[in-house]
Structures are given as C-alpha cells and as structure tokens.
Amino acid sequence: MKSAFQTAQNSGAIGKLLGRLFQCTLPSPSSPHRHGHRQQPVSVAFAAVTLARQIFADLSAQTALLIGAGETIELAARHLHQHGLGRMVVANRTVERAHGLAAQFDGYAIALTEIAAHLPEADIVISSTASRCRSSARAWWRAR
C-alpha cells in the first residue's frame, strides 16, 4: 500500500482528500499496531467508522451507504448509530434483510440495483459482502 501510495503521489494522482485518507490509514513507524502492542483487536467496522469520524467531525450531518447486511455491516451500522449518524441507507441483494437491519438503526433499505441512484447522496460508503465470484463470473459469461 505504501508503495502504491508513493507511486500515485509521485505521478500527481493523489488529491488532497485521498492523500489525507491514506495518511490516516497507513501505520506510522511509531504506530503500536506496527509493533504488535495492540491491547484489543479492532474490527474492520470499527476502523471504518473511526476513519469516518476523523474525516467528518460531526456525523449527524452525514449520510452513510452501507452495502451488505452481514455481521460487519451490522457492526458498522451500530457504531455509526452510536456516534449520531444523520442518515443511513442499507443496500443488500435481499431487500428484506436490508430492511431488517435498517429498521434497527432508523435507516432505510434499498436493493443493490439501486446503489447508483443513492451513491451521490452518500458521504460515507462501507461495503462488506459475501459473493460467489465464480458463480457470478459464470453467469456473466453465459449472458454474453
């Protein structure tokens, strides 16, 4: 990641926001995580919400688009809700499952096919899905 970031930065492909995002996520040489001194494990969901809180000081004015409805997205939804997220949209292949999760956190559900319509209103996007790549690739190949 550091090498890719450096290459992109050298070529001028990193803007101010993306540069800040990378600097927030890459461990520094003195990072406890780098040296294995971490006291508690950190979930991907917690890390994503922590990063969102670093970028947006006030989550109450933000909209999050959560893609998926499994454990990671449920945990992200819980963390976002606890930190006062303004609006939550949950997208999932099964809309009923998305609706069940969204209802727990005062959000609303959409189908995966509706993501493109809702993406422009999202300030935060967190995705965690389980997909069968082989099956999807086979179905795509047959459709061609």
C-alpha positions as CSV (number, residue, x, y, z in Angstrom):
1,M,0.0,0.0,0.0
2,K,2.8,2.4,0.9
3,S,4.5,1.7,-2.4
4,A,1.3,2.2,-4.4
5,F,0.6,5.5,-2.5
6,Q,4.1,6.8,-3.2
7,T,3.8,5.9,-6.9
8,A,0.4,7.6,-7.2
9,Q,1.6,10.6,-5.2
10,N,4.8,11.0,-7.4
11,S,2.6,10.9,-10.5
12,G,0.3,13.6,-9.2
13,A,-2.7,11.3,-9.0
14,I,-3.4,11.8,-5.3
15,G,-5.6,14.8,-4.4
16,K,-5.9,16.5,-1.0
17,L,-8.7,14.3,0.3
18,L,-7.3,11.0,-0.9
19,G,-3.9,12.0,0.5
20,R,-5.4,12.7,3.9
21,L,-7.3,9.4,3.7
22,F,-4.1,7.4,3.1
23,Q,-2.2,9.2,5.8
24,C,-4.9,8.4,8.3
25,T,-4.9,4.7,7.4
26,L,-1.3,3.8,6.8
27,P,0.6,3.0,10.1
28,S,3.4,5.3,11.1
29,P,6.7,3.9,12.2
30,S,5.8,4.5,15.8
31,S,2.3,3.0,15.5
32,P,1.5,0.5,18.2
33,H,-0.2,-1.7,15.6
34,R,3.0,-1.9,13.6
35,H,4.9,-3.2,16.6
36,G,2.3,-5.7,17.8
37,H,1.5,-3.8,21.1
38,R,-2.2,-3.6,20.4
39,Q,-4.2,-4.2,23.6
40,Q,-7.5,-5.1,21.9
41,P,-8.4,-6.4,18.4
42,V,-10.1,-3.8,16.2
43,S,-12.8,-4.8,13.8
44,V,-12.9,-3.6,10.2
45,A,-16.3,-1.9,11.0
46,F,-14.8,0.0,14.0
47,A,-11.8,1.1,11.9
48,A,-14.1,2.3,9.1
49,V,-16.2,4.3,11.5
50,T,-13.1,5.7,13.2
51,L,-11.8,6.9,9.9
52,A,-15.2,8.4,9.0
53,R,-15.1,10.3,12.4
54,Q,-11.6,11.6,11.6
55,I,-12.8,12.9,8.2
56,F,-16.2,14.3,9.4
57,A,-16.1,15.9,12.8
58,D,-19.9,15.7,13.0
59,L,-21.6,12.6,11.7
60,S,-25.0,14.0,12.4
61,A,-24.9,15.9,9.1
62,Q,-23.7,12.8,7.1
63,T,-25.3,10.1,5.1
64,A,-23.8,6.6,5.1
65,L,-24.5,4.0,2.4
66,L,-23.8,0.5,3.8
67,I,-23.6,-2.3,1.2
68,G,-24.3,-5.7,2.6
69,A,-26.2,-6.9,5.6
70,G,-23.9,-9.3,7.3
71,E,-22.1,-9.1,10.6
72,T,-19.5,-6.5,9.5
73,I,-22.2,-4.1,8.1
74,E,-24.3,-4.6,11.2
75,L,-21.4,-3.7,13.4
76,A,-20.6,-0.7,11.3
77,A,-24.3,0.4,11.5
78,R,-24.2,0.0,15.3
79,H,-21.0,2.2,15.6
80,L,-22.4,4.8,13.2
81,H,-25.7,5.0,15.0
82,Q,-23.9,5.3,18.4
83,H,-21.9,8.2,17.0
84,G,-25.0,10.0,15.9
85,L,-25.1,9.4,12.1
86,G,-27.6,11.6,10.4
87,R,-28.9,9.2,7.8
88,M,-28.3,5.5,7.0
89,V,-29.1,3.6,3.7
90,V,-28.6,-0.2,3.7
91,A,-28.3,-1.9,0.3
92,N,-28.4,-5.7,0.0
93,R,-29.2,-8.3,-2.6
94,T,-32.1,-9.3,-0.4
95,V,-34.1,-6.2,0.3
96,E,-36.0,-7.9,3.2
97,R,-32.7,-8.5,5.0
98,A,-31.6,-4.9,4.3
99,H,-34.9,-3.6,5.7
100,G,-34.5,-5.7,8.9
101,L,-31.1,-4.2,9.5
102,A,-32.0,-0.7,8.5
103,A,-35.1,-0.7,10.8
104,Q,-32.9,-1.3,13.8
105,F,-31.0,1.9,13.2
106,D,-33.7,4.3,11.8
107,G,-32.3,3.8,8.3
108,Y,-33.9,2.7,5.1
109,A,-33.3,-0.2,2.8
110,I,-32.6,-0.4,-0.9
111,A,-31.8,-3.2,-3.4
112,L,-28.2,-3.5,-4.8
113,T,-29.6,-2.4,-8.1
114,E,-30.5,1.0,-6.6
115,I,-27.0,1.8,-5.4
116,A,-26.1,4.1,-8.4
117,A,-29.2,6.3,-7.6
118,H,-28.2,6.7,-4.0
119,L,-24.4,7.0,-4.3
120,P,-24.4,10.7,-4.9
121,E,-26.1,11.4,-1.6
122,A,-23.7,9.3,0.4
123,D,-20.8,10.9,2.3
124,I,-19.6,7.6,3.7
125,V,-19.7,4.2,1.9
126,I,-18.9,1.0,3.7
127,S,-19.2,-2.3,1.8
128,S,-18.8,-5.8,3.1
129,T,-20.5,-8.5,1.0
130,A,-20.0,-12.2,0.5
131,S,-20.2,-13.0,-3.1
132,R,-19.6,-16.2,-5.1
133,C,-17.2,-14.8,-7.7
134,R,-17.0,-18.0,-9.6
135,S,-20.8,-18.3,-9.9
136,S,-21.1,-14.6,-10.8
137,A,-18.4,-14.8,-13.4
138,R,-20.1,-17.9,-14.9
139,A,-23.4,-16.2,-15.1
140,W,-21.8,-13.1,-16.7
141,W,-20.1,-15.3,-19.2
142,R,-23.3,-17.1,-20.2
143,A,-25.1,-13.7,-20.5
144,R,-22.6,-12.6,-23.1
